[in-house]
Amino acid sequence: MDFRYDVRDLQFVLKEWLPTEEVLGCDRFKDNYGLDDVDMYLNEGYKVAREVVSPINAEGDKIGAIFSDSVVTAPPGYADVYKFLQGNGWGSTSECIKLEGGMPLTLYKAIFEINQAACPAVMSYIKLNSGASNLLIEFGDEKQKARFLPKLLSGDWQGTMCITEPNAGSDVGDSTTRAFPTEDPAVWKIKGTKMFITGGDAGTCENTIHMVLARPEGGAAGSAGLGLYIVPKYRVKDDQSLGEFNDVITVGIEHKMGLRAQATALLNFGENDECYGFRMGPMPDEKGRSKGLAMMFNMMNESRIGTGHNANTQAAAAYSYASRYATERIQGRPFGDQKAERVPIIKHEDIRRMLLDMKAITEGVRAMIFKGFYYLDIAGNSSDKEKAKICAGLAAVLTPLVKGYGSEVSLGVIAEAMQVLGGVGYTTEYPIEQLMRDSKILTIWEGTTFIHGNDLVGRKMRMEEGVPFDKWMATIGDFIDAHRTLPGFTSEMGMLQKAYDCVAEIRTLYDAWYENMAEKKQLIPLNAVRVMTICGQLQVAQCLLDQAVIATGKLENLPADHFDRPFYEGKLASARYYANQILPATFMLTEMIKSEDRTCLDCPEESLVVK
């Protein structure tokens, strides 16, 4: 099936729903971008996705990245596509924060979404390179920027982030990779092992620049003692020419369920005691504390929203394939009329249910994601410092919802798309099974679902004495107050109010649990993912109903035969379906949390293990 994507919904999000003009009016963007440019960028990005990016996807998955004699060979076309995207403004030069000419996240991520749906494996290299480049832009000194940035941004080189180790995954503070001082205070000898490094050795570029967390000699224990070091695979001279091999050895690449074309490497740094890196940021303080993890996490809000975004793009691609298949596959007859002609399966009631379920979820999660990008754009670029601070807090609250809820719910959408295709959906001749394999990792990347649930109930609900969470709830409460009598949607607004009340009730319950830690401590993490799900469902429902308000106004002014009527009518259907068929799950989950059931805690551990 050829690659197609719902560009119309992206146009709606940017041009009709979000206050994109406010972002484009910021000093950083106002001379380079306008609302009239959106269609041009989206249409050109879609053309690139269809003609350049999508063609390498299926074959790359079939062949995979190949590792032999410590060398990684990329699948056919991957190096060329990576270079094309980076060299023509579709990659890191447009995404990088504080880079002149860079796009706002709201605009760039709409283009990135289309390309990501076309080939998730190659776009992960772009994303990691942007992350590494942003670290240099934000924290590197002028010499480091001059040495590394130009070729990272041109696509000649590729950047990575090296955090995870064999015995230190989510517990980053247990890292054992070490940094030892040399005669030059800016240069440190690096020794250790990193694993699950996306693009750690991709075979797409002549050099790879690793951003490595390591503990300097004498560094404090835990995450506070970790420093950040720029470690190239090949040493780089002052004129950016390549020098000697820097003792960064690829031990192997992971044999993965999905994203087979994307090389995920196990790397040894300093196996021969000849690996050197450049320290970023200040020297460790008198207590051995460094700023490494803080610098790495400086970009984490956008990266975590980006992971949820990745998941939703793949779900949206699966929905696109399933919707077209449903119009082409002729099977069965209308219910109760065995004498009728066979019909396309989209005529069957359960297929229509599944299609609307996929549509509502992917559109709603997309809206939540782009609301997060809007907040980040205002937080980083608005001259209104008070509003920027508020938006930074709102983005922080949304982050676990986007990453956790967004990545988890995408799996169900892709499974539903496979169900629409039936048996052929399970075969490699159709793209759904690849999307299913490729998307699962996104519930794990950038922190597992529980980590983000725990982040929500442990930090985001409580940070700054709860003010950002109060403001997030106010955005939804104010919307309900303004639209509770919206014609045709009073029932759905009632559902939204009930879900809002659930979140308020859960928050009060959690406050009580924190006050009674001696007895209730274990209930806090036990229910964290459920709380995150409830908050995510509330936010998605509000976004969809907000879009329905706009669609209602548009329909009032369109003639009956206007080509855009089905789009706006679909917006109404998405909002109604989500509010009536998905949002009620929040009520059940709330009752489950309130019950304080401890069965899984009281059950003996031995009862949970199969021997």
ZAMARGU-4260 file (C-alpha; in steps of 0.2 Angstrom, whole numbers, plus 5000, padded with zeros to 4 digits):
<rodrens>
0) 5000/5000/5000 | 5007/5017/4995 | 5010/5029/5009 | 4997/5043/5013 | 4994/5054/5027
5) 4981/5065/5035 | 4989/5082/5031 | 4972/5091/5032 | 4971/5088/5051 | 4988/5095/5053
10) 4982/5110/5043 | 4967/5112/5055 | 4978/5110/5071 | 4990/5124/5065 | 4979/5136/5055
15) 4962/5134/5064 | 4964/5127/5081 | 4980/5132/5089 | 4985/5151/5091 | 4999/5148/5080
20) 5000/5166/5075 | 5005/5170/5093 | 5020/5158/5091 | 5025/5165/5074 | 5024/5183/5080
25) 5038/5180/5093 | 5054/5190/5089 | 5063/5174/5084 | 5051/5169/5071 | 5042/5184/5065
30) 5054/5189/5050 | 5055/5171/5044 | 5038/5162/5045 | 5020/5167/5044 | 5003/5158/5044
35) 5002/5158/5025 | 5018/5148/5024 | 5010/5133/5034 | 5002/5125/5018 | 5018/5126/5008
40) 5029/5118/5021 | 5016/5104/5025 | 5013/5101/5006 | 5032/5100/5002 | 5035/5090/5018
45) 5022/5077/5012 | 5030/5077/4995 | 5047/5073/5003 | 5039/5059/5014 | 5030/5051/4999
50) 5045/5052/4986 | 5060/5051/4997 | 5057/5044/5014 | 5044/5031/5012 | 5052/5021/4999
55) 5066/5015/5010 | 5055/5010/5024 | 5049/4992/5020 | 5065/4987/5012 | 5075/4993/5026
60) 5064/4984/5039 | 5067/4968/5028 | 5086/4969/5027 | 5089/4978/5043 | 5105/4986/5049
65) 5120/4973/5047 | 5134/4971/5060 | 5150/4962/5054 | 5168/4964/5060 | 5164/4978/5072
70) 5156/4988/5057 | 5138/4993/5054 | 5131/4994/5037 | 5115/5004/5035 | 5101/4997/5024
75) 5100/5003/5006 | 5096/5022/5005 | 5097/5026/5023 | 5113/5036/5022 | 5107/5045/5007
80) 5090/5050/5014 | 5098/5055/5031 | 5110/5066/5021 | 5096/5073/5010 | 5085/5078/5025
85) 5099/5086/5035 | 5106/5095/5020 | 5089/5102/5013 | 5081/5110/5029 | 5070/5095/5034
90) 5081/5090/5049 | 5091/5097/5063 | 5094/5115/5056 | 5075/5117/5057 | 5073/5108/5074
95) 5087/5115/5084 | 5083/5127/5098 | 5091/5144/5097 | 5098/5141/5080 | 5095/5156/5068
100) 5082/5151/5055 | 5075/5137/5066 | 5057/5133/5065 | 5045/5134/5080 | 5041/5117/5086
105) 5023/5118/5081 | 5027/5120/5063 | 5043/5109/5062 | 5035/5094/5071 | 5020/5094/5059
110) 5032/5091/5045 | 5042/5079/5055 | 5027/5069/5059 | 5023/5066/5041 | 5041/5060/5038
115) 5041/5050/5054 | 5026/5041/5049 | 5034/5037/5032 | 5050/5029/5040 | 5051/5029/5059
120) 5069/5021/5059 | 5078/5035/5049 | 5069/5049/5058 | 5075/5043/5075 | 5093/5047/5068
125) 5087/5065/5064 | 5079/5067/5082 | 5095/5060/5091 | 5106/5072/5080 | 5095/5087/5085
130) 5096/5082/5103 | 5115/5081/5103 | 5116/5097/5093 | 5104/5106/5105 | 5116/5101/5119
135) 5130/5109/5110 | 5121/5125/5106 | 5114/5127/5124 | 5130/5121/5134 | 5145/5120/5123
140) 5159/5133/5123 | 5163/5142/5107 | 5177/5131/5103 | 5166/5115/5105 | 5153/5123/5094
145) 5165/5127/5080 | 5173/5110/5081 | 5157/5099/5080 | 5141/5109/5075 | 5144/5113/5057
150) 5145/5094/5052 | 5132/5088/5064 | 5120/5101/5056 | 5125/5097/5038 | 5122/5078/5040
155) 5141/5073/5037 | 5141/5067/5055 | 5128/5060/5067 | 5125/5064/5085 | 5119/5052/5099
160) 5115/5052/5118 | 5123/5039/5128 | 5115/5036/5145 | 5110/5018/5148 | 5122/5005/5154
165) 5120/4986/5156 | 5117/4988/5175 | 5110/5006/5175 | 5095/5008/5165 | 5081/5019/5173
170) 5092/5021/5188 | 5104/5032/5179 | 5113/5037/5195 | 5121/5019/5196 | 5131/5023/5180
175) 5149/5016/5181 | 5156/5024/5166 | 5171/5035/5172 | 5180/5051/5166 | 5198/5054/5171
180) 5207/5070/5170 | 5221/5074/5158 | 5234/5088/5158 | 5221/5098/5148 | 5206/5102/5160
185) 5194/5102/5145 | 5199/5084/5139 | 5195/5069/5149 | 5199/5050/5147 | 5183/5040/5146
190) 5181/5022/5150 | 5165/5012/5151 | 5151/5003/5142 | 5134/5010/5135 | 5120/5000/5128
195) 5104/5003/5119 | 5112/5018/5110 | 5101/5023/5095 | 5112/5027/5081 | 5127/5023/5091
200) 5135/5016/5075 | 5123/5018/5061 | 5133/5016/5046 | 5126/5032/5039 | 5140/5045/5042
205) 5158/5047/5042 | 5159/5051/5061 | 5147/5049/5076 | 5148/5062/5090 | 5142/5054/5107
210) 5135/5064/5121 | 5141/5053/5136 | 5136/5053/5154 | 5151/5048/5165 | 5157/5050/5183
215) 5172/5060/5184 | 5186/5054/5196 | 5181/5059/5213 | 5163/5062/5208 | 5149/5061/5220
220) 5138/5045/5221 | 5122/5045/5212 | 5115/5055/5198 | 5122/5071/5205 | 5140/5065/5202
225) 5138/5063/5183 | 5146/5074/5170 | 5143/5076/5152 | 5156/5073/5139 | 5158/5075/5120
230) 5166/5059/5113 | 5168/5057/5095 | 5171/5040/5086 | 5185/5048/5077 | 5195/5062/5084
235) 5191/5079/5077 | 5205/5092/5073 | 5202/5111/5075 | 5198/5112/5056 | 5185/5099/5058
240) 5195/5086/5048 | 5196/5068/5055 | 5210/5062/5066 | 5213/5045/5074 | 5201/5032/5079
245) 5195/5037/5097 | 5194/5020/5104 | 5175/5019/5103 | 5171/5001/5099 | 5155/4994/5093
250) 5153/4977/5102 | 5137/4973/5093 | 5119/4979/5088 | 5103/4974/5096 | 5092/4961/5088
255) 5075/4969/5090 | 5057/4966/5088 | 5055/4981/5077 | 5065/4996/5070 | 5076/4984/5062
260) 5083/4996/5050 | 5089/5007/5065 | 5105/5002/5073 | 5104/5001/5092 | 5122/4998/5098
265) 5132/4992/5112 | 5147/5003/5114 | 5164/5001/5123 | 5173/5017/5127 | 5191/5016/5131
270) 5193/4997/5129 | 5212/5001/5124 | 5213/5016/5136 | 5213/5028/5121 | 5196/5036/5122
275) 5195/5055/5125 | 5181/5067/5127 | 5178/5085/5130 | 5169/5091/5146 | 5153/5101/5144
280) 5149/5113/5157 | 5158/5118/5173 | 5170/5107/5183 | 5163/5096/5197 | 5161/5107/5213
285) 5169/5104/5230 | 5157/5090/5234 | 5160/5081/5218 | 5144/5086/5210 | 5142/5089/5191
290) 5129/5096/5180 | 5129/5082/5167 | 5112/5074/5170 | 5104/5092/5172 | 5111/5097/5155
295) 5105/5081/5147 | 5087/5083/5155 | 5086/5101/5149 | 5080/5095/5133 | 5069/5081/5140
300) 5052/5089/5140 | 5053/5090/5121 | 5061/5073/5119 | 5048/5065/5129 | 5033/5073/5120
305) 5042/5068/5105 | 5042/5050/5110 | 5023/5051/5112 | 5022/5060/5096 | 5032/5046/5087
310) 5019/5033/5094 | 5004/5043/5088 | 5011/5046/5070 | 5013/5027/5068 | 4995/5024/5075
315) 4989/5038/5063 | 4998/5029/5048 | 4990/5012/5053 | 4973/5021/5053 | 4976/5028/5036
320) 4981/5011/5029 | 4966/5003/5037 | 4953/5016/5032 | 4958/5014/5014 | 4958/4995/5015
325) 4941/4996/5022 | 4934/5005/5006 | 4943/4992/4994 | 4940/4975/5003 | 4924/4968/4997
330) 4917/4955/5009 | 4900/4950/5017 | 4883/4957/5015 | 4873/4970/5025 | 4868/4963/5042
335) 4851/4954/5041 | 4850/4954/5021 | 4859/4938/5015 | 4852/4941/4997 | 4860/4958/4995
340) 4876/4961/4985 | 4893/4959/4994 | 4899/4976/5000 | 4915/4985/5005 | 4919/4981/5023
345) 4917/4999/5028 | 4898/4996/5027 | 4899/4984/5041 | 4895/4991/5058 | 4910/4985/5068
350) 4922/4991/5055 | 4914/5008/5056 | 4916/5007/5075 | 4934/5003/5074 | 4938/5016/5061
355) 4930/5030/5072 | 4939/5024/5087 | 4956/5025/5078 | 4951/5042/5071 | 4946/5049/5088
360) 4961/5043/5097 | 4974/5048/5084 | 4966/5066/5082 | 4964/5068/5100 | 4981/5063/5105
365) 4989/5073/5091 | 4979/5089/5097 | 4986/5085/5115 | 5004/5084/5108 | 5003/5100/5098
370) 4996/5109/5113 | 5012/5103/5122 | 5023/5110/5107 | 5013/5126/5108 | 5017/5128/5126
375) 5035/5124/5124 | 5036/5137/5109 | 5029/5151/5120 | 5039/5145/5135 | 5055/5147/5125
380) 5052/5162/5114 | 5038/5174/5121 | 5043/5191/5127 | 5029/5189/5140 | 5039/5181/5154
385) 5024/5178/5165 | 5015/5169/5151 | 5031/5160/5146 | 5033/5153/5164 | 5015/5147/5165
390) 5017/5138/5148 | 5033/5130/5154 | 5023/5123/5169 | 5008/5117/5158 | 5021/5109/5146
395) 5028/5100/5161 | 5011/5093/5167 | 5007/5088/5149 | 5023/5078/5146 | 5019/5062/5156
400) 5002/5062/5148 | 5009/5063/5130 | 5023/5051/5133 | 5014/5038/5144 | 4996/5039/5138
405) 5000/5043/5120 | 5012/5029/5118 | 5002/5016/5127 | 4985/5020/5118 | 4994/5020/5101
410) 4997/5001/5102 | 4978/4998/5103 | 4975/5008/5088 | 4988/4999/5078 | 4981/4982/5084
415) 4963/4988/5079 | 4970/4993/5061 | 4977/4975/5060 | 4960/4969/5064 | 4952/4979/5050
420) 4963/4971/5038 | 4960/4954/5045 | 4972/4940/5041 | 4982/4950/5028 | 4986/4963/5042
425) 4996/4950/5050 | 5007/4947/5035 | 5022/4957/5030 | 5014/4961/5013 | 5005/4975/5022
430) 5013/4988/5033 | 5003/4986/5049 | 5013/4972/5056 | 5029/4983/5055 | 5020/4997/5063
435) 5015/4986/5077 | 5033/4980/5080 | 5041/4997/5077 | 5029/5006/5090 | 5031/4995/5105
440) 5048/5002/5110 | 5040/5019/5112 | 5032/5014/5128 | 5049/5011/5135 | 5060/5025/5127
445) 5063/5040/5137 | 5057/5031/5153 | 5044/5017/5154 | 5025/5021/5156 | 5027/5019/5175
450) 5041/5031/5176 | 5030/5044/5168 | 5015/5039/5179 | 5026/5041/5194 | 5032/5058/5188
455) 5014/5064/5187 | 5009/5059/5204 | 5026/5062/5212 | 5031/5078/5204 | 5020/5086/5192
460) 5004/5086/5203 | 5014/5093/5217 | 5028/5104/5210 | 5028/5123/5215 | 5015/5119/5228
465) 5003/5112/5215 | 5002/5129/5205 | 5006/5122/5187 | 4994/5107/5190 | 4980/5120/5196
470) 4983/5130/5180 | 4981/5114/5169 | 4965/5110/5178 | 4959/5128/5175 | 4962/5127/5157
475) 4949/5113/5156 | 4937/5119/5169 | 4936/5136/5161 | 4933/5127/5144 | 4918/5118/5152
480) 4911/5133/5160 | 4911/5142/5143 | 4904/5128/5133 | 4893/5117/5144 | 4877/5123/5134
485) 4885/5120/5117 | 4871/5115/5106 | 4872/5097/5101 | 4885/5093/5114 | 4877/5096/5131
490) 4878/5077/5135 | 4897/5077/5130 | 4901/5092/5140 | 4893/5083/5155 | 4904/5069/5152
495) 4919/5080/5152 | 4913/5088/5168 | 4912/5071/5177 | 4929/5066/5171 | 4936/5083/5177
500) 4928/5080/5194 | 4936/5063/5194 | 4953/5071/5192 | 4949/5083/5206 | 4944/5069/5218
505) 4960/5059/5214 | 4971/5073/5218 | 4963/5076/5235 | 4965/5057/5238 | 4983/5058/5233
510) 4986/5073/5245 | 4978/5062/5259 | 4990/5047/5254 | 5005/5058/5255 | 5000/5065/5272
515) 4998/5047/5278 | 5014/5039/5271 | 5016/5026/5284 | 5000/5017/5279 | 4997/5023/5261
520) 5014/5024/5254 | 5013/5009/5242 | 4996/5015/5235 | 5005/5030/5227 | 5015/5021/5214
525) 5003/5007/5213 | 4990/5018/5205 | 5001/5030/5196 | 4998/5023/5178 | 4979/5024/5181
530) 4980/5042/5187 | 4991/5046/5171 | 4978/5037/5160 | 4963/5047/5168 | 4972/5064/5166
535) 4977/5059/5148 | 4959/5055/5143 | 4952/5071/5151 | 4965/5081/5141 | 4961/5072/5125
540) 4942/5074/5127 | 4944/5093/5130 | 4955/5095/5115 | 4942/5086/5104 | 4928/5095/5111
545) 4937/5112/5108 | 4940/5107/5090 | 4921/5102/5089 | 4917/5120/5094 | 4927/5127/5079
550) 4920/5114/5067 | 4902/5118/5072 | 4905/5136/5068 | 4913/5131/5051 | 4899/5120/5046
555) 4886/5134/5049 | 4894/5144/5035 | 4897/5130/5022 | 4885/5125/5009 | 4878/5107/5009
560) 4889/5102/4995 | 4906/5109/5000 | 4921/5098/4999 | 4926/5102/5017 | 4910/5097/5025
565) 4915/5079/5028 | 4931/5084/5037 | 4922/5095/5049 | 4908/5083/5052 | 4921/5070/5056
570) 4928/5082/5069 | 4911/5082/5077 | 4910/5063/5076 | 4927/5061/5084 | 4923/5072/5099
575) 4906/5064/5102 | 4913/5046/5101 | 4928/5050/5112 | 4917/5058/5125 | 4904/5045/5125
580) 4913/5029/5122 | 4931/5031/5129 | 4930/5045/5142 | 4918/5034/5153 | 4933/5023/5157
585) 4939/5037/5168 | 4924/5034/5180 | 4929/5016/5182 | 4947/5019/5184 | 4943/5032/5198
590) 4933/5019/5207 | 4947/5007/5206 | 4959/5019/5213 | 4947/5024/5227 | 4945/5006/5232
595) 4963/5006/5238 | 4964/4988/5233 | 4980/4980/5239 | 4978/4962/5232 | 4994/4963/5222
600) 5004/4970/5236 | 4997/4958/5249 | 4999/4943/5237 | 5015/4933/5242 | 5029/4936/5229
605) 5031/4917/5227 | 5013/4917/5221 | 5018/4928/5207 | 5032/4918/5200 | 5030/4903/5188
610) 5043/4890/5193
</rodrens>
